[in-house]
Amino acid sequence: MNAIKVDTTIDEAVASAIPALRPLLGKHVELIAIEAPPAPAPERKLTVDELLTSRIKLPPGVGPLSLEDMERAIAEGALGQ
């Protein structure tokens, strides 16, 4: 891991380069930069179809369901049928 320590006074050039330091304009500061580990790769998100397929456990003897079948069942359940 690499680290850099800078002892400086925040001037207009530094405040322009790093706007978060603007409140410290004219102040003597010590800046420390530490190498950060790489951000983890984002996990691939499931599509709605993949999510529904992975969560539905069909009873034995029941064939695969289409998205239309699932939507119809949800609508019928919402209507109390």
SERO-4910 file (N, C-alpha, C, O; in steps of 0.05 Angstrom, whole numbers):
BEGIN
 pado doro    nc1    nc2    nc3   cac1   cac2   cac3    cc1    cc2    cc3    oc1    oc2    oc3
  Met    A     17    -23      0      0      0      0     18     24      0     37     26     16
  Asn    A     12     43    -18     27     68    -20     13     90     -5    -12     91     -5
  Ala    A     28    109      6     17    132     20     35    156     14     59    154     12
  Ile    A     22    179     12     36    204      8     26    224     28      2    227     33
  Lys    A     45    238     41     38    259     61     48    286     50     71    289     43
  Val    A     30    306     50     36    332     40     30    353     61      7    353     71
  Asp    A     49    369     68     46    391     88     44    417     71     64    425     59
  Thr    A     21    430     71     18    453     53     -3    472     64    -17    467     84
  Thr    A     -5    495     51    -26    515     57    -45    514     33    -36    514     10
  Ile    A    -71    512     39    -91    511     18    -93    538      4   -102    558     17
  Asp    A    -85    539    -21    -87    563    -37   -109    559    -58   -122    539    -59
  Glu    A   -113    580    -75   -134    579    -95   -130    555   -114   -149    543   -123
  Ala    A   -105    549   -122   -100    528   -141   -108    501   -129   -120    484   -143
  Val    A   -101    496   -103   -108    471    -91   -139    469    -87   -151    448    -92
  Ala    A   -151    491    -79   -180    491    -75   -195    487   -101   -217    476   -101
  Ser    A   -184    497   -123   -196    493   -149   -194    463   -158   -212    452   -170
  Ala    A   -171    451   -152   -166    423   -159   -182    404   -142   -192    384   -152
  Ile    A   -186    411   -117   -201    394    -98   -221    412    -84   -215    422    -62
  Pro    A   -245    416    -95   -264    434    -84   -272    428    -55   -280    447    -41
  Ala    A   -270    404    -46   -277    397    -18   -259    412      2   -266    414     25
  Leu    A   -236    420     -8   -217    434     10   -222    464     11   -208    478     27
  Arg    A   -240    475     -4   -245    504     -5   -250    516     23   -241    538     28
  Pro    A   -265    502     41   -269    514     68   -242    518     83   -242    533    103
  Leu    A   -221    505     75   -195    508     88   -177    528     74   -153    529     80
  Leu    A   -188    543     55   -172    563     40   -156    580     59   -167    593     78
  Gly    A   -130    582     55   -112    598     72   -102    584     97    -85    595    111
  Lys    A   -112    561    103   -104    546    127    -81    527    120    -78    517     98
  His    A    -64    523    140    -41    504    138    -53    477    145    -65    473    166
  Val    A    -48    457    127    -59    431    131    -39    409    125    -18    415    113
  Glu    A    -45    385    133    -30    362    126    -49    343    111    -69    334    122
  Leu    A    -42    338     86    -59    320     70    -45    293     68    -21    291     63
  Ile    A    -60    272     72    -49    245     70    -66    230     49    -91    228     52
  Ala    A    -53    219     29    -67    203      9    -58    174     12    -34    169     11
  Ile    A    -77    156     15    -70    128     18    -83    113     -5   -107    117    -11
  Glu    A    -68     95    -17    -78     79    -39   -101     62    -29    -98     47    -10
  Ala    A   -124     64    -42   -148     49    -34   -149     23    -50   -140     21    -72
  Pro    A   -160      2    -37   -163    -23    -52   -183    -19    -74   -200     -2    -73
  Pro    A   -180    -35    -95   -199    -32   -118   -228    -38   -108   -232    -55    -91
  Ala    A   -246    -23   -120   -274    -27   -113   -283    -55   -123   -275    -63   -145
  Pro    A   -299    -69   -107   -307    -96   -117   -325    -93   -142   -340    -74   -145
  Ala    A   -322   -113   -159   -338   -113   -184   -368   -115   -176   -375   -132   -159
  Pro    A   -385    -99   -188   -413   -102   -181   -424   -129   -189   -417   -140   -210
  Glu    A   -441   -140   -172   -453   -166   -179   -474   -162   -201   -487   -141   -202
  Arg    A   -476   -182   -218   -495   -180   -239   -523   -183   -227   -528   -201   -212
  Lys    A   -540   -164   -233   -567   -164   -222   -585   -183   -239   -581   -186   -263
  Leu    A   -603   -196   -225   -621   -215   -238   -643   -199   -253   -651   -178   -244
  Thr    A   -652   -210   -275   -675   -198   -288   -700   -207   -272   -698   -225   -255
  Val    A   -722   -195   -278   -747   -202   -264   -753   -232   -269   -761   -246   -251
  Asp    A   -750   -240   -294   -756   -268   -302   -737   -287   -286   -747   -307   -276
  Glu    A   -712   -280   -284   -693   -297   -269   -700   -298   -240   -699   -320   -227
  Leu    A   -708   -275   -228   -715   -275   -200   -740   -292   -195   -740   -308   -176
  Leu    A   -760   -289   -211   -784   -305   -207   -779   -334   -211   -789   -351   -196
  Thr    A   -763   -341   -231   -756   -369   -236   -741   -381   -213   -745   -404   -206
  Ser    A   -723   -366   -201   -706   -377   -180   -722   -380   -154   -714   -395   -137
  Arg    A   -744   -365   -151   -759   -366   -126   -783   -385   -126   -792   -394   -105
  Ile    A   -793   -391   -150   -816   -408   -152   -808   -437   -151   -792   -446   -167
  Lys    A   -820   -452   -133   -815   -481   -131   -841   -494   -140   -861   -494   -125
  Leu    A   -841   -506   -163   -865   -519   -174   -869   -546   -161   -850   -561   -156
  Pro    A   -895   -553   -156   -901   -579   -145   -894   -601   -166   -894   -595   -190
  Pro    A   -889   -625   -157   -883   -647   -176   -906   -650   -196   -930   -649   -188
  Gly    A   -900   -654   -221   -920   -659   -241   -929   -633   -255   -944   -635   -275
  Val    A   -921   -610   -245   -929   -585   -258   -906   -576   -276   -883   -574   -268
  Gly    A   -913   -570   -301   -893   -562   -321   -884   -534   -317   -893   -520   -299
  Pro    A   -865   -525   -334   -855   -497   -332   -877   -477   -337   -895   -481   -352
  Leu    A   -874   -454   -323   -893   -432   -326   -881   -410   -344   -857   -404   -342
  Ser    A   -898   -397   -360   -889   -374   -375   -893   -349   -358   -906   -350   -338
  Leu    A   -881   -328   -367   -885   -302   -354   -915   -294   -354   -925   -283   -335
  Glu    A   -928   -300   -376   -957   -294   -378   -973   -310   -357   -992   -300   -345
  Asp    A   -965   -336   -353   -979   -353   -333   -975   -340   -305   -994   -339   -290
  Met    A   -951   -331   -299   -946   -319   -273   -962   -293   -270   -973   -289   -249
  Glu    A   -962   -277   -290   -976   -251   -289  -1006   -256   -285  -1019   -242   -269
  Arg    A  -1017   -276   -299  -1046   -283   -296  -1052   -292   -268  -1072   -284   -256
  Ala    A  -1034   -309   -257  -1038   -319   -229  -1037   -297   -209  -1052   -296   -190
  Ile    A  -1019   -278   -213  -1016   -255   -195  -1041   -238   -196  -1052   -230   -176
  Ala    A  -1051   -233   -221  -1075   -217   -224  -1099   -230   -212  -1116   -217   -199
  Glu    A  -1102   -256   -216  -1124   -271   -204  -1123   -271   -174  -1143   -268   -161
  Gly    A  -1099   -274   -163  -1096   -273   -134  -1103   -245   -123  -1115   -243   -102
  Ala    A  -1095   -224   -137  -1102   -197   -128  -1132   -192   -129  -1142   -176   -113
  Leu    A  -1146   -205   -148  -1174   -201   -150  -1190   -221   -132  -1214   -220   -131
  Gly    A  -1176   -239   -119  -1189   -258   -101  -1202   -281   -115  -1221   -293   -104
  Gln    A  -1193   -287   -139  -1206   -309   -154  -1191   -335   -149  -1199   -355   -161
***
